[in-house]
Amino acid sequence: IPSAAVDTGRAVLQAAESRIGAPYRYGGAGPDGFDCSGLVAYAHRQVGITVPRTAAEQFSQATPVDRRALRPGDLVFFRLSGREVGHVGIYVGDDRFVHAPQSGGHVRVASLQDEWYRQRFVGAGRFYAAPR
């Protein structure tokens, strides 16, 4: 795996982790308030990568990653209701991810093992140069 790709993924993750505790704000893309896809856009912007604005667009345009091949900085996507992908987080490692949950919440770490997320997980992807 090229170390540059690993470093970029980690840099994306570190940018997101640096915002842990920031309040959820609908349509927020930082640095003081975020919605889920805004946090993803903010973290990628810190490393010079532009990504689409909504979770659904991010899901459709990311390079797919197998769940067993997840690396720090990859994105994990969820279907909250209906068929549209409506939530996204940034993978940390050990089945955990950083995300901006719904109104009233703060940027925090959650687990893919949590039944609520496990039932709604739809896939993963990345925007940084994929390790070959």
For each residue, the residues with C-beta under 8 A, 3 or more apart:
1: 5 6 131 132
2: 5 6 129 131 132
3: 6 7
4: 7 8 129
5: 1 2 8 9 128 129 130 131
6: 1 2 3 9 10 71 131
7: 3 4 10 11
8: 4 5 11 12 47 49 73 128 129
9: 5 6 12 13 71 72 73 74 126 128
10: 6 7 13 14 72 73
11: 7 8 14 15 46 47 73
12: 8 9 15 16 43 44 46 47 49 73 90 128
13: 9 10 16 17 43 72 73 90 91 92 98
14: 10 11 17 18
15: 11 12 18 19 42 43 44 46 47
16: 12 13 19 20 39 40 42 43 90 98 107
17: 13 14 20 92 98
18: 14 15
19: 15 16 22 30 31 34 39 42 43 107
20: 16 17 98 106 107 108 109
21: 106 107 108
22: 19 30 31 32 33 34 100 106 107
23: 32 33 34 105 106 107
24: 28 33 34 35 100 101 102 103 104 105 106 107
25: 28 32 33 34 35 38
26: 35 103
27: 35 38
28: 24 25 32 33 34 35 38 100
29: 34 35 38 39 41 42 53
30: 19 22 33 34 38 39 42
31: 19 22 42
32: 22 23 25 28
33: 22 23 24 25 28 30
34: 19 22 23 24 25 28 29 30 38 39 42 100 107
35: 24 25 26 27 28 29 38 39 100
36: 39 40 55 87 88 89 99 100 101
37: 40 41 52 53 54 55 57 58 88
38: 25 27 28 29 30 34 35 41 42 53 100
39: 16 19 29 30 34 35 36 42 43 90 98 99 100 107
40: 16 36 37 43 44 51 55 58 75 88 89 90
41: 29 37 38 44 45 50 51 52 53
42: 15 16 19 29 30 31 34 38 39 45 46
43: 12 13 15 16 19 39 40 46 47 90
44: 12 15 40 41 47 49 50 51 127 128
45: 41 42 48 49 50
46: 11 12 15 42 43
47: 8 11 12 15 43 44 128
48: 45
49: 8 12 44 45 127 128
50: 41 44 45
51: 40 41 44 58 61 62 127
52: 37 41 57 58 60 61
53: 29 37 38 41 57
54: 37 57 58
55: 36 37 40 58 59 77 85 86 87 88
56: 59 60 84 85 86
57: 37 52 53 54 60 61
58: 37 40 51 52 54 55 61 62 75 77 85 88 125 127
59: 55 56 62 75 77 85 88 122 123 125
60: 52 56 57 85
61: 51 52 57 58 127
62: 51 58 59 65 75 125 126 127
63: 125 126 127 130
64: 123 124 125
65: 62 69 70 71 74 124 125 126 130
66: 69 70 124
67: 70 121 123 124
68:
69: 65 66
70: 65 66 67 74 76 91 124
71: 6 9 65 74 91 126 131
72: 9 10 13 91 92 93
73: 8 9 10 11 12 13 90 91 126 128
74: 9 65 70 71 90 91 124 125 126
75: 40 58 59 62 88 89 90 91 124 125 126 127
76: 70 88 89 90 91 97 112 121 123 124
77: 55 58 59 85 87 88 121 122 123 124 125
78: 85 86 87 88 89 117 120 121 122
79: 82 83 84 85 86 87 120 122
80: 86 87 120
81: 86
82: 79 86
83: 79
84: 56 79
85: 55 56 58 59 60 77 78 79 88 122
86: 55 56 78 79 80 81 82
87: 36 55 77 78 79 80 99 120
88: 36 37 40 55 58 59 75 76 77 78 85 99
89: 36 40 75 76 78 97 98 99 110
90: 12 13 16 39 40 43 73 74 75 76 97 98 99
91: 13 70 71 72 73 74 75 76 96 97 124
92: 13 17 72 96 97 98 109
93: 72 96
94:
95: 111 112 113
96: 91 92 93 109 110 111 112
97: 76 89 90 91 92 109 110 111 112
98: 13 16 17 20 39 89 90 92 107 108 109
99: 36 39 87 88 89 90 107 108 110
100: 22 24 28 34 35 36 38 39 105 106 107
101: 24 36 105 106 108 110
102: 24 105
103: 24 26
104: 24
105: 23 24 100 101 102 108
106: 20 21 22 23 24 100 101
107: 16 19 20 21 22 23 24 34 39 98 99 100
108: 20 21 98 99 101 105
109: 20 92 96 97 98
110: 89 96 97 99 101 114 117
111: 95 96 97 114 117
112: 76 95 96 97 117 118 121
113: 95 117 118
114: 110 111 117 118
115: 118 119
116: 119 120
117: 78 110 111 112 113 114 120 121
118: 112 113 114 115 121
119: 115 116
120: 78 79 80 87 116 117
121: 67 76 77 78 112 117 118
122: 59 77 78 79 85
123: 59 64 67 76 77
124: 64 65 66 67 70 74 75 76 77 91
125: 58 59 62 63 64 65 74 75 77
126: 9 62 63 65 71 73 74 75 130
127: 44 49 51 58 61 62 63 75
128: 5 8 9 12 44 47 49 73
129: 2 4 5 8
130: 5 63 65 126
131: 1 2 5 6 71
132: 1 2
